[in-house]
Amino acid sequence: MNTANENTTASANSGRRPDWVVKAPRTRGKSPGLIRIGVAWDREDGGICLRLTGNQLVTGDLYIYPAAEGGAQ
């Protein structure tokens, strides 16, 4: 994917609700669990556009849940 395609995808997704919610294991704090770190959209070419929130350093697994099934909480 080139930069032009990335910019087109980002602007095209900005008005749509995400199809997926991206979560990662909580590494700090008392309670174990997953924290939301981003969202993703299905692409017309069969791929997924992933947008992380903030500046994460991801060292483990990412878990992606359908947003329509309550994964957005």
N, C-alpha and C positions, 0 to 999 in steps of 0.2 A: 504494500500500500504506500502510495506516495503522499507527500504533505498536502497536496490539493485534495485528494480523496479524504484524508483525515479531517481537514477543515470542513469539507462538505458534509461529512457524516456528523460531526459535532454540531454544526448548526442545524442540520435536519432533525436531530434528536432532541434539540433543546425545547421544542414545543410538544413533544410526545411524552406520555408517561412511560417510565421504564418497564420493560418486560421482565427483568430480573433484578434481584437484590443480591449484592455481594457482601459476604461476611467472612470474618477471620476469627480464629480463636483469641480469646481475651488473654493477654499475657501478664497483665498487672491487676492488682486488686484481689479481694477475698473470694469473690464468687467466680467459678469457672463458667464458661459459656462462649457465645459468639457475639461479636460486635459488628455493626454495619459499617463497612468501609467504602461502599460505592454502589453503583447501579450499572445495568447493562441493557442494551437494546438488541433485538434481532435485526439482522441486516438482510436485505433482499438477495444477496449472493450466498446466503446460508451461514454466514459468519455471525459473530457477536461483537458489538462495539462496547468496550468496557470503559467506564469512567470512574476512577477512584476519587474519593473526597480527601482533600488536604494533601499532605506529603508523607505518605506511609513508607516505612521500610518493611516490606513484606518478606518474611523469612520462612514462613510455613505454608500450609495449604490455604486455598481460598475455597469457599463454599458458595455456590450460586443457587438461589431459590427462585421459583416463579413468583413474581410480584403479586399476581392475582390470588395466590394461595396464602396470603397473610405473611409472606416473608419480609414485607416492608417494615414490620414493627421493629 
